[in-house]
Amino acid sequence: MAHTRTATTAVIGSALVGLLLSGCTAFGGDDTIPAPTRQSSQRTAEPAPAPTATTRPVAVEQAVPAGTVAAETDVVSPSGDTSLHVRIVANDRGTFDAQLSDYRTTNPQQMSVEFRHRHASPLDGADAVARDVREWTAASGPPRSFTMTESGGRPDYLRSVVLVPTSVPDEDPAERPWVGSVLAAADLEWNLPDPYPDLRVTVGKDRPGAYGTVADVEGRPADYRVAHGDELSTVAERFGITQEQVLWLNPYADPRDDDWLLEGSLLNIDPARR
């Protein structure tokens, strides 16, 4: 996806795994990027287009009545020793609040809750693109509620919520070697209407402003690798969709005001993989 800073991962050793069987965890990986199967046609030497002033499109915002429960789940560690109930509710400001309740643990410690783009499991490690992370101390416990400001008006691209033990100042790492690993995880099932239920992406011929390559997954166009000089408006045109739909497909995208996209970045073009 555009401008996504893909999380780097680290595998925690076998000694740690033993510890994690009682409620702590190590690290897992992200989806592999498929190799391009459609190459752009041969380009002729052309000057890079000059940046033009454009009106930056705004990704679709989902207007739902305040108080609507958009998702709800229980996050429970494999041992059952730590659990948290999470409810995501629409507020009256066009965003959502995460309501936390019924926190229980047999091992009070510095902890955080965070929302992740993909399915997460115990033994997973850090995620650099986690959204709306909130931390609490062993003494205070989790907040009752907080606004999900980082997720935007359509947080339904987030697939899981996790609990992650966090470090405290001057702590000896040997005391809690599981710090930074997922302790408990749960998938999120969203109750939000699809703003583009009939969205279809068609792969058009490459063109100035949309010279990148397309990669397939299981025979379907899935990823677009941005080429030098690609523009959001032209890329949208190539795939037969609007700029707003490109941004909806890529919730981490942050296009420049001059419409240019970052060369080498990856855009999702498959609605099922948003």
ZIBELVEN-V51466 format. One record per residue. N is the residue number from 1. RES is the residue in one small letter. PHI is phi in whole degrees, -180 to 180 (NA if undefined). PSI is psi in whole degrees, 0 to 359 (none if undefined). OMEGA is omega in whole degrees, 0 to 359 (none if undefined). Layout:
{{N RES PHI PSI OMEGA} {N RES PHI PSI OMEGA}}
This chain:
{{1 m NA 156 185} {2 a -66 132 173} {3 h 64 10 175} {4 t -73 129 176} {5 r -93 97 188} {6 t -63 134 182} {7 a -65 138 171} {8 t -90 151 185} {9 t -126 156 178} {10 a -140 138 183} {11 v -93 127 180} {12 i -84 139 190} {13 g -62 169 185} {14 s -64 331 179} {15 a -64 322 179} {16 l -67 324 182} {17 v -58 321 178} {18 g -60 319 178} {19 l -65 323 188} {20 l -72 339 180} {21 l -62 342 179} {22 s -98 9 175} {23 g 134 1 179} {24 c -115 174 192} {25 t -145 172 174} {26 a -120 212 194} {27 f -122 146 175} {28 g -122 174 186} {29 g -106 178 179} {30 d -105 177 179} {31 d -63 140 175} {32 t -77 147 180} {33 i -84 124 182} {34 p -68 153 178} {35 a -75 142 180} {36 p -59 138 175} {37 t -115 348 175} {38 r -120 117 182} {39 q -96 146 176} {40 s -68 152 178} {41 s -68 164 183} {42 q -62 127 181} {43 r -88 144 170} {44 t -91 156 181} {45 a -64 122 180} {46 e -137 146 174} {47 p -69 147 177} {48 a -64 138 181} {49 p -65 143 178} {50 a -72 140 178} {51 p -58 139 178} {52 t -121 148 179} {53 a -74 122 179} {54 t -132 161 175} {55 t -85 119 184} {56 r -70 126 180} {57 p -69 153 179} {58 v -108 127 179} {59 a -60 149 185} {60 v -58 136 176} {61 e -107 134 183} {62 q -92 111 179} {63 a -86 110 176} {64 v -127 152 182} {65 p -59 141 176} {66 a -58 138 181} {67 g 97 351 178} {68 t -66 128 176} {69 v -81 111 184} {70 a -87 331 179} {71 a -163 154 181} {72 e -157 136 181} {73 t -161 165 172} {74 d -109 128 178} {75 v -101 115 188} {76 v -131 133 177} {77 s -70 156 181} {78 p -55 325 181} {79 s -79 345 185} {80 g 81 3 184} {81 d -77 339 181} {82 t -134 134 180} {83 s -152 156 180} {84 l -152 136 175} {85 h -94 129 182} {86 v -122 127 176} {87 r -127 130 180} {88 i -109 122 189} {89 v -127 137 177} {90 a -68 136 175} {91 n -103 186 182} {92 d -95 18 181} {93 r -117 13 178} {94 g 83 8 178} {95 t -126 198 185} {96 f -134 151 176} {97 d -109 139 172} {98 a -96 118 179} {99 q -102 124 184} {100 l -112 134 182} {101 s -152 169 175} {102 d 54 43 177} {103 y -76 126 180} {104 r -136 138 176} {105 t -157 145 175} {106 t -93 357 180} {107 n -135 78 180} {108 p -57 131 181} {109 q -160 167 175} {110 q -61 128 189} {111 m -143 158 173} {112 s -138 154 170} {113 v -113 141 179} {114 e -149 156 182} {115 f -110 135 186} {116 r -122 153 185} {117 h -73 330 183} {118 r -120 169 175} {119 h -54 136 179} {120 a -124 154 182} {121 s -141 159 167} {122 p -55 146 187} {123 l 88 356 174} {124 d -77 153 179} {125 g -107 209 186} {126 a -67 151 176} {127 d -129 112 185} {128 a -70 343 180} {129 v -111 22 175} {130 a -61 149 182} {131 r -115 150 172} {132 d 51 56 178} {133 v -80 131 176} {134 r -129 135 185} {135 e -118 152 176} {136 w -146 163 181} {137 t -92 167 177} {138 a -61 327 183} {139 a -80 323 187} {140 s -84 325 187} {141 g 75 175 185} {142 p -71 156 174} {143 p -67 156 179} {144 r -73 328 183} {145 s -162 150 172} {146 f -153 153 181} {147 t -83 133 181} {148 m -85 77 185} {149 t -72 331 184} {150 e -80 341 186} {151 s -85 345 180} {152 g 78 192 184} {153 g -83 355 178} {154 r -133 74 184} {155 p -77 7 185} {156 d -74 1 170} {157 y -79 346 178} {158 l -78 127 189} {159 r -102 344 184} {160 s -153 161 174} {161 v -128 139 186} {162 v -134 159 169} {163 l -110 131 183} {164 v -132 118 173} {165 p -62 139 181} {166 t -121 162 186} {167 s -83 160 175} {168 v -117 157 181} {169 p -57 139 175} {170 d 62 24 180} {171 e -82 140 174} {172 d -78 117 182} {173 p -55 333 180} {174 a -67 338 182} {175 e -71 323 178} {176 r -138 78 184} {177 p -67 348 180} {178 w -85 358 180} {179 v -56 134 180} {180 g 92 351 178} {181 s -99 152 180} {182 v -68 125 177} {183 l -91 321 181} {184 a -148 147 182} {185 a -147 150 175} {186 a -149 143 175} {187 d -76 156 179} {188 l -110 130 173} {189 e -109 118 188} {190 w -94 144 178} {191 n -114 58 179} {192 l -125 137 179} {193 p -66 145 179} {194 d -75 121 181} {195 p -72 341 181} {196 y -133 66 185} {197 p -65 337 182} {198 d -109 22 183} {199 l -65 126 177} {200 r -128 133 179} {201 v -106 127 176} {202 t -116 138 182} {203 v -88 108 177} {204 g -91 174 181} {205 k -67 145 177} {206 d -64 158 187} {207 r -161 164 176} {208 p -56 128 184} {209 g 93 354 178} {210 a -155 62 185} {211 y -96 5 186} {212 g -70 178 181} {213 t -108 153 182} {214 v -111 139 176} {215 a -118 141 180} {216 d -99 150 169} {217 v -128 121 181} {218 e 53 41 175} {219 g 81 6 181} {220 r -119 140 175} {221 p -58 128 187} {222 a -126 316 186} {223 d -131 148 177} {224 y -125 122 178} {225 r -91 118 185} {226 v -69 133 178} {227 a -99 168 178} {228 h -60 130 177} {229 g 85 3 179} {230 d -67 143 180} {231 e -121 145 181} {232 l -58 314 183} {233 s -63 319 182} {234 t -74 323 176} {235 v -61 316 177} {236 a -59 317 179} {237 e -62 319 180} {238 r -61 326 183} {239 f -99 7 174} {240 g 71 28 179} {241 i -131 176 181} {242 t -91 165 176} {243 q -62 321 179} {244 e -62 323 179} {245 q -71 325 174} {246 v -60 315 181} {247 l -69 326 176} {248 w -66 320 177} {249 l -67 338 185} {250 n -130 77 186} {251 p -64 344 178} {252 y -93 358 183} {253 a -68 146 178} {254 d -142 75 185} {255 p -66 150 178} {256 r -72 156 180} {257 d -64 338 179} {258 d -87 8 174} {259 d 83 353 181} {260 w -76 151 176} {261 l -110 154 183} {262 l -73 122 180} {263 e -59 133 179} {264 g 90 348 180} {265 s -75 165 186} {266 l -115 129 176} {267 l -109 138 172} {268 n -80 133 177} {269 i -125 17 179} {270 d -116 112 181} {271 p -55 329 182} {272 a -72 345 182} {273 r -109 17 180} {274 r -58 none none}}
